[in-house]
Amino acid sequence: MAEPVPLTRQDAEYVARLARIALSDAELDLYAKQLADVLRHAAAVSALDTDGVPPTAHPLPLRNVLRPDEPRPCLDRRVVLESAPAAENGRFRVPRILGESP
């Protein structure tokens, strides 16, 4: 595996500028090292032999653990609307999105 080109402090400064992040000198030194470590790890992962390995979205078998969506009795509308701060014509009354304050 070829060793990736080392990441310089100037490279980290360039990436921070692209991301519009202001970093102190100490942060630039720290993040340059951390970014270099991440890139080194990514290079090691991409060097792995994955021939014969099927693409997967998740390494573990997953199953839906939600209950079936079946109709069942709900709360009485009158009881729910009695708890609302404001109701009108059997519905919740909410402020208009534009032009009306709460």
ChimeraX commands (.cxc) that place a marker at each C-alpha (Angstrom):
marker #1 position 0.00,0.00,0.00 radius 0.5
marker #1 position 1.40,3.39,-0.98 radius 0.5
marker #1 position 1.67,5.86,1.87 radius 0.5
marker #1 position -0.56,8.89,1.26 radius 0.5
marker #1 position 1.09,12.26,0.78 radius 0.5
marker #1 position 1.51,13.82,4.23 radius 0.5
marker #1 position -1.00,16.51,5.08 radius 0.5
marker #1 position 0.57,19.87,5.89 radius 0.5
marker #1 position -0.63,22.62,8.15 radius 0.5
marker #1 position -1.24,24.69,5.02 radius 0.5
marker #1 position -3.52,21.93,3.68 radius 0.5
marker #1 position -5.55,22.04,6.90 radius 0.5
marker #1 position -5.69,25.83,6.67 radius 0.5
marker #1 position -6.96,25.54,3.08 radius 0.5
marker #1 position -9.67,23.06,4.09 radius 0.5
marker #1 position -10.72,25.31,6.99 radius 0.5
marker #1 position -10.93,28.28,4.64 radius 0.5
marker #1 position -13.08,26.29,2.20 radius 0.5
marker #1 position -15.39,25.37,5.09 radius 0.5
marker #1 position -15.35,29.00,6.27 radius 0.5
marker #1 position -14.09,27.97,9.70 radius 0.5
marker #1 position -11.77,30.29,11.62 radius 0.5
marker #1 position -9.16,28.26,13.50 radius 0.5
marker #1 position -6.39,29.31,15.87 radius 0.5
marker #1 position -2.81,28.20,15.22 radius 0.5
marker #1 position -3.12,25.51,17.90 radius 0.5
marker #1 position -6.36,24.23,16.34 radius 0.5
marker #1 position -4.78,24.15,12.87 radius 0.5
marker #1 position -1.91,22.02,14.18 radius 0.5
marker #1 position -4.28,19.69,16.02 radius 0.5
marker #1 position -6.75,19.32,13.13 radius 0.5
marker #1 position -3.99,18.87,10.56 radius 0.5
marker #1 position -2.75,15.85,12.53 radius 0.5
marker #1 position -6.28,14.49,13.03 radius 0.5
marker #1 position -7.19,14.94,9.36 radius 0.5
marker #1 position -3.96,13.20,8.35 radius 0.5
marker #1 position -4.87,10.28,10.63 radius 0.5
marker #1 position -8.34,10.06,9.07 radius 0.5
marker #1 position -6.91,10.10,5.54 radius 0.5
marker #1 position -4.33,7.45,6.48 radius 0.5
marker #1 position -7.11,5.23,7.85 radius 0.5
marker #1 position -9.24,5.79,4.73 radius 0.5
marker #1 position -6.28,4.80,2.57 radius 0.5
marker #1 position -5.82,1.62,4.63 radius 0.5
marker #1 position -9.53,0.74,4.26 radius 0.5
marker #1 position -9.54,1.40,0.51 radius 0.5
marker #1 position -6.51,-0.89,0.14 radius 0.5
marker #1 position -8.46,-3.88,1.48 radius 0.5
marker #1 position -9.26,-6.68,-0.94 radius 0.5
marker #1 position -13.04,-6.64,-1.29 radius 0.5
marker #1 position -13.33,-8.89,-4.32 radius 0.5
marker #1 position -16.20,-11.30,-3.80 radius 0.5
marker #1 position -17.73,-9.22,-1.00 radius 0.5
marker #1 position -21.28,-8.18,-1.93 radius 0.5
marker #1 position -22.21,-4.54,-1.42 radius 0.5
marker #1 position -24.21,-4.04,1.75 radius 0.5
marker #1 position -26.05,-1.14,3.34 radius 0.5
marker #1 position -25.47,-2.51,6.84 radius 0.5
marker #1 position -23.20,-5.26,8.16 radius 0.5
marker #1 position -25.89,-6.80,10.35 radius 0.5
marker #1 position -29.24,-8.26,9.28 radius 0.5
marker #1 position -31.97,-5.80,10.20 radius 0.5
marker #1 position -35.67,-6.29,10.55 radius 0.5
marker #1 position -38.52,-3.88,11.10 radius 0.5
marker #1 position -39.36,-3.84,14.80 radius 0.5
marker #1 position -42.40,-1.59,14.52 radius 0.5
marker #1 position -45.85,-2.85,15.35 radius 0.5
marker #1 position -48.28,-3.44,12.48 radius 0.5
marker #1 position -50.18,-0.32,11.48 radius 0.5
marker #1 position -53.71,-1.30,12.42 radius 0.5
marker #1 position -56.65,1.02,13.14 radius 0.5
marker #1 position -57.68,1.27,16.77 radius 0.5
marker #1 position -59.84,3.58,18.86 radius 0.5
marker #1 position -58.42,7.05,19.42 radius 0.5
marker #1 position -59.13,9.81,21.92 radius 0.5
marker #1 position -62.49,11.51,21.82 radius 0.5
marker #1 position -62.28,14.78,19.85 radius 0.5
marker #1 position -64.20,16.72,22.51 radius 0.5
marker #1 position -61.77,15.64,25.25 radius 0.5
marker #1 position -58.75,16.56,23.15 radius 0.5
marker #1 position -60.11,19.96,22.15 radius 0.5
marker #1 position -60.92,20.76,25.80 radius 0.5
marker #1 position -57.19,20.49,26.50 radius 0.5
marker #1 position -56.21,22.78,23.62 radius 0.5
marker #1 position -55.34,26.46,24.28 radius 0.5
marker #1 position -57.84,27.45,21.56 radius 0.5
marker #1 position -60.40,25.55,19.47 radius 0.5
marker #1 position -62.76,26.60,16.71 radius 0.5
marker #1 position -65.37,24.60,14.76 radius 0.5
marker #1 position -64.15,21.29,16.16 radius 0.5
marker #1 position -60.49,21.96,15.27 radius 0.5
marker #1 position -57.40,23.38,16.94 radius 0.5
marker #1 position -57.14,27.14,16.48 radius 0.5
marker #1 position -53.61,28.21,15.60 radius 0.5
marker #1 position -52.20,31.58,14.57 radius 0.5
marker #1 position -51.89,32.30,10.88 radius 0.5
marker #1 position -48.41,31.81,9.55 radius 0.5
marker #1 position -48.28,35.32,8.10 radius 0.5
marker #1 position -49.72,38.52,9.48 radius 0.5
marker #1 position -51.15,37.41,12.81 radius 0.5
marker #1 position -49.40,37.27,16.16 radius 0.5
marker #1 position -50.27,34.59,18.70 radius 0.5
marker link #1:1,2 radius 0.2
marker link #1:2,3 radius 0.2
marker link #1:3,4 radius 0.2
marker link #1:4,5 radius 0.2
marker link #1:5,6 radius 0.2
marker link #1:6,7 radius 0.2
marker link #1:7,8 radius 0.2
marker link #1:8,9 radius 0.2
marker link #1:9,10 radius 0.2
marker link #1:10,11 radius 0.2
marker link #1:11,12 radius 0.2
marker link #1:12,13 radius 0.2
marker link #1:13,14 radius 0.2
marker link #1:14,15 radius 0.2
marker link #1:15,16 radius 0.2
marker link #1:16,17 radius 0.2
marker link #1:17,18 radius 0.2
marker link #1:18,19 radius 0.2
marker link #1:19,20 radius 0.2
marker link #1:20,21 radius 0.2
marker link #1:21,22 radius 0.2
marker link #1:22,23 radius 0.2
marker link #1:23,24 radius 0.2
marker link #1:24,25 radius 0.2
marker link #1:25,26 radius 0.2
marker link #1:26,27 radius 0.2
marker link #1:27,28 radius 0.2
marker link #1:28,29 radius 0.2
marker link #1:29,30 radius 0.2
marker link #1:30,31 radius 0.2
marker link #1:31,32 radius 0.2
marker link #1:32,33 radius 0.2
marker link #1:33,34 radius 0.2
marker link #1:34,35 radius 0.2
marker link #1:35,36 radius 0.2
marker link #1:36,37 radius 0.2
marker link #1:37,38 radius 0.2
marker link #1:38,39 radius 0.2
marker link #1:39,40 radius 0.2
marker link #1:40,41 radius 0.2
marker link #1:41,42 radius 0.2
marker link #1:42,43 radius 0.2
marker link #1:43,44 radius 0.2
marker link #1:44,45 radius 0.2
marker link #1:45,46 radius 0.2
marker link #1:46,47 radius 0.2
marker link #1:47,48 radius 0.2
marker link #1:48,49 radius 0.2
marker link #1:49,50 radius 0.2
marker link #1:50,51 radius 0.2
marker link #1:51,52 radius 0.2
marker link #1:52,53 radius 0.2
marker link #1:53,54 radius 0.2
marker link #1:54,55 radius 0.2
marker link #1:55,56 radius 0.2
marker link #1:56,57 radius 0.2
marker link #1:57,58 radius 0.2
marker link #1:58,59 radius 0.2
marker link #1:59,60 radius 0.2
marker link #1:60,61 radius 0.2
marker link #1:61,62 radius 0.2
marker link #1:62,63 radius 0.2
marker link #1:63,64 radius 0.2
marker link #1:64,65 radius 0.2
marker link #1:65,66 radius 0.2
marker link #1:66,67 radius 0.2
marker link #1:67,68 radius 0.2
marker link #1:68,69 radius 0.2
marker link #1:69,70 radius 0.2
marker link #1:70,71 radius 0.2
marker link #1:71,72 radius 0.2
marker link #1:72,73 radius 0.2
marker link #1:73,74 radius 0.2
marker link #1:74,75 radius 0.2
marker link #1:75,76 radius 0.2
marker link #1:76,77 radius 0.2
marker link #1:77,78 radius 0.2
marker link #1:78,79 radius 0.2
marker link #1:79,80 radius 0.2
marker link #1:80,81 radius 0.2
marker link #1:81,82 radius 0.2
marker link #1:82,83 radius 0.2
marker link #1:83,84 radius 0.2
marker link #1:84,85 radius 0.2
marker link #1:85,86 radius 0.2
marker link #1:86,87 radius 0.2
marker link #1:87,88 radius 0.2
marker link #1:88,89 radius 0.2
marker link #1:89,90 radius 0.2
marker link #1:90,91 radius 0.2
marker link #1:91,92 radius 0.2
marker link #1:92,93 radius 0.2
marker link #1:93,94 radius 0.2
marker link #1:94,95 radius 0.2
marker link #1:95,96 radius 0.2
marker link #1:96,97 radius 0.2
marker link #1:97,98 radius 0.2
marker link #1:98,99 radius 0.2
marker link #1:99,100 radius 0.2
marker link #1:100,101 radius 0.2
marker link #1:101,102 radius 0.2
view
